[in-house]
Amino acid sequence: MGPERRTSRRFLMRLPLTVRWADENLVGEAVTETRDVSARGIRFDLPRDLKSGSAVEILMTLPHELTPTGPVRVRCQGHVLRSVEDSGKAEVIAAIERFRFIRNTEDAA
């Protein structure tokens, strides 16, 4: 086993997500949940495999346990680092390139 390459601490937590992706000529959306999260990346399952480099948009709500002001919605933009299909679903690891907090008055769509 090689040296640890992670630069951010991972947090094992299950948070509901809406994931949108663009993979070559296919655009899709799925509701899922996180498997783990770090400041730079996120791991989740999807019903299909995605190509490395595919663009993803992730909408999640951080619970009140993690934020002092109550639940906070966050929209993340990133890309797929790798995706491994197994038993009819795919485990996806995506890099988070940027994120934006969404105010209650903004539409999440």
Kinemage of the C-alpha trace (Angstrom):
@kinemage 1
@onewidth
@group {chain A} dominant
@subgroup {mainchain}
@vectorlist {calphas} color= white
{ca met a 1} P 0.000 0.000 0.000
{ca gly a 2} L 1.359 3.424 -0.970
{ca pro a 3} L 1.572 6.578 1.102
{ca glu a 4} L -1.589 8.432 2.084
{ca arg a 5} L -2.438 11.029 -0.596
{ca arg a 6} L -5.416 12.693 1.071
{ca thr a 7} L -4.859 16.265 2.131
{ca ser a 8} L -8.250 16.766 3.826
{ca arg a 9} L -9.859 14.871 6.668
{ca arg a 10} L -12.829 12.698 5.670
{ca phe a 11} L -16.048 12.682 7.638
{ca leu a 12} L -18.201 9.573 7.470
{ca met a 13} L -21.722 10.941 7.287
{ca arg a 14} L -24.913 10.265 5.425
{ca leu a 15} L -26.403 13.463 4.037
{ca pro a 16} L -29.145 13.582 1.387
{ca leu a 17} L -27.958 14.830 -2.015
{ca thr a 18} L -29.312 15.722 -5.394
{ca val a 19} L -26.637 15.053 -8.014
{ca arg a 20} L -26.775 16.350 -11.580
{ca trp a 21} L -24.204 15.276 -14.144
{ca ala a 22} L -23.140 15.717 -17.726
{ca asp a 23} L -21.368 12.626 -19.073
{ca glu a 24} L -20.537 12.938 -22.784
{ca asn a 25} L -23.988 13.288 -24.447
{ca leu a 26} L -25.999 12.192 -21.395
{ca val a 27} L -27.354 14.541 -18.728
{ca gly a 28} L -28.888 13.061 -15.602
{ca glu a 29} L -30.100 13.670 -12.088
{ca ala a 30} L -30.463 11.389 -9.068
{ca val a 31} L -31.321 11.659 -5.399
{ca thr a 32} L -28.824 9.808 -3.209
{ca glu a 33} L -26.773 10.338 -0.050
{ca thr a 34} L -23.135 10.878 0.853
{ca arg a 35} L -20.914 8.076 2.062
{ca asp a 36} L -18.218 10.469 3.203
{ca val a 37} L -17.310 14.126 2.750
{ca ser a 38} L -14.154 16.211 2.972
{ca ala a 39} L -13.380 19.851 2.203
{ca arg a 40} L -12.199 18.876 -1.283
{ca gly a 41} L -14.293 15.860 -2.213
{ca ile a 42} L -17.349 13.727 -1.741
{ca arg a 43} L -18.201 10.033 -2.175
{ca phe a 44} L -21.692 8.805 -3.072
{ca asp a 45} L -23.543 6.104 -5.013
{ca leu a 46} L -25.406 6.575 -8.298
{ca pro a 47} L -27.535 4.208 -10.365
{ca arg a 48} L -24.975 4.373 -13.211
{ca asp a 49} L -21.252 4.645 -13.804
{ca leu a 50} L -19.844 8.061 -14.803
{ca lys a 51} L -16.755 8.770 -16.859
{ca ser a 52} L -13.769 10.355 -15.083
{ca gly a 53} L -13.767 14.086 -15.685
{ca ser a 54} L -17.561 14.333 -16.044
{ca ala a 55} L -19.013 17.538 -14.594
{ca val a 56} L -21.233 17.171 -11.507
{ca glu a 57} L -23.405 19.579 -9.562
{ca ile a 58} L -24.300 18.527 -6.028
{ca leu a 59} L -26.979 20.085 -3.874
{ca met a 60} L -26.892 19.159 -0.188
{ca thr a 61} L -28.165 20.432 3.129
{ca leu a 62} L -25.788 20.581 6.055
{ca pro a 63} L -27.750 19.735 9.220
{ca his a 64} L -28.066 22.023 12.234
{ca glu a 65} L -25.562 19.806 14.111
{ca leu a 66} L -22.838 21.089 11.750
{ca thr a 67} L -23.843 24.732 11.446
{ca pro a 68} L -24.541 27.252 14.213
{ca thr a 69} L -27.489 28.890 12.422
{ca gly a 70} L -29.520 25.811 11.537
{ca pro a 71} L -29.620 23.742 8.333
{ca val a 72} L -27.690 25.299 5.425
{ca arg a 73} L -28.084 24.406 1.754
{ca val a 74} L -24.914 24.208 -0.341
{ca arg a 75} L -24.502 23.921 -4.116
{ca cys a 76} L -21.178 22.335 -5.154
{ca gln a 77} L -19.608 22.218 -8.613
{ca gly a 78} L -16.991 19.613 -9.410
{ca his a 79} L -15.956 16.680 -11.521
{ca val a 80} L -15.729 12.906 -11.224
{ca leu a 81} L -12.316 11.621 -10.156
{ca arg a 82} L -13.319 7.978 -10.479
{ca ser a 83} L -16.411 5.818 -10.640
{ca val a 84} L -16.587 2.080 -10.026
{ca glu a 85} L -19.658 0.084 -10.988
{ca asp a 86} L -20.606 -2.879 -8.823
{ca ser a 87} L -23.882 -4.808 -8.471
{ca gly a 88} L -25.947 -2.418 -10.580
{ca lys a 89} L -24.813 0.817 -8.920
{ca ala a 90} L -21.721 2.970 -9.078
{ca glu a 91} L -19.591 4.365 -6.285
{ca val a 92} L -18.545 7.862 -7.384
{ca ile a 93} L -15.724 9.955 -5.966
{ca ala a 94} L -15.928 13.591 -7.037
{ca ala a 95} L -13.647 16.563 -6.466
{ca ile a 96} L -15.336 19.736 -5.246
{ca glu a 97} L -13.982 22.700 -7.203
{ca arg a 98} L -16.236 25.392 -5.792
{ca phe a 99} L -19.311 25.748 -3.639
{ca arg a 100} L -21.890 28.353 -2.764
{ca phe a 101} L -24.236 28.647 0.184
{ca ile a 102} L -27.851 29.083 -0.869
{ca arg a 103} L -30.037 31.560 0.954
{ca asn a 104} L -33.577 30.629 1.918
{ca thr a 105} L -34.887 33.156 -0.599
{ca glu a 106} L -32.999 31.534 -3.511
{ca asp a 107} L -34.412 28.737 -5.596
{ca ala a 108} L -32.399 25.519 -5.244
{ca ala a 109} L -33.079 24.416 -8.841
